[in-house]
Amino acid sequence: MVRRDSAVGEQGSDGGKRGAKAAKKATENASGRKAASGEGAPPGGTAGRSRPAKRAAPAGRAARAESATPAKRAPSTARSSPAKKAAASGKATATATASGARRQESRTALVRRARRINRELAEVYPYAHPELDFENPFQLIVATVLSAQTTDLRVNQTTPALFAQYPTPEDLAAANPEEVEEILRPCGFFRNKTRSVIGLSKALVEDFGGEVPGRLEDLVKLPGVGRKTAFVVLGNAFGRPGITVDTHFQRLVRRWQWTEETDPDKIEAAIGALFPRSDWTDLSHHVIWHGRRICHARKPACGACPIAALCPAYGEGETDPDKAAKLLKYEKGGFPGQRLKPPQAYLDAGGRAAPPLGAG
């Protein structure tokens, strides 16, 4: 009598030897299939338990399909990668990668990058200087007070008439406010500025013998004089290092990720810690000049920037070199500068003097 079994094959009256061999072979085949599909060995070795292997096959296919699903979604993720979007728009992928890396840069790496940027800017603007016309500390401190909420160019076009009529602190301290207001009208906020410069002059006469003091703690006591104005005077009239944190300086040091501070005093402290004290005044000139000429507030000329490779914010502005070149200002764009009487080094480098008030 012969009986067929779907799991163990054929058994006869020989005691099932052939059936046992078939069962063993079936078990080995089932184990092989499970191993190939990523499953473990069956819990038992009997032939009667080989049926779950057949039911497990769809599960194996499902597992393989599930494991393949991320691979199918991967191209979509790659297409949405910011780095590839940057490359498609003409930005270097390396720049995007470097930008992410810089957010985690060490203190040492930050110091090195910041100082390298300053060295690069020193080569671009070797003639950088204070962009206010002045001949002595008194003229510089008055011009700096007047420069609030207006351009240095407008101040330079206004102060010749002011200093011609009031050349000393004593003269300006005794001036008729209405006459001073009329001279300062082109600078904007002329009434407030008139009160400031007259009050400043009176303080110089009464407290400092008509001389501009050369100490920070004395300068900030004068009407209309804060730390920014004081450092402009100290650095450029007295040769004492100081960091000038104006709007351009604040904007650029945050773009370059030198600091995340927004308070001017905290920015001054944070940036001062990155550089030797002897670099502070020239650093201020380099950063401010770059902000006025290339790294503008609304539309920086990224495609014409000499430090693009070091800038985490590359791509915020125009990256096309030809279009970026049209955004350049002052001497970089072939236009006059802000001073009516600039230093000779600036003129030798191709800079042009600004026109006087009312010209052109």
Secondary structure, DSSP 8 states (H G I E B T S, - for coil): --EEETTTEEE-SS-SHHHHHHHHHHHHHHHHHHHHTT----S---GGG-HHHHHHHHHHHHHHHHHHHHHHHHHHHHHT-HHHHHHHTT--HHHHHHHHHHTT--HHHHHHHHHHHHHHHHHH-TT---SS--SSHHHHHHHHHHTTTS-HHHHHHHHHHHHHH--SHHHHHTS-HHHHHHHHGGGSSHHHHHHHHHHHHHHHHHHHTT----SHHHHTTSTT--HHHHHHHHHHHS--------HHHHHHHHHTTS----SHHHHHHHHHTTS-GGGHHHHHHHHHHHHHHTS-SSS--GGG-TTGGG-TTTTSS---HHHHHTT--GGGGT---S-SS--HHHHHTT------TT--
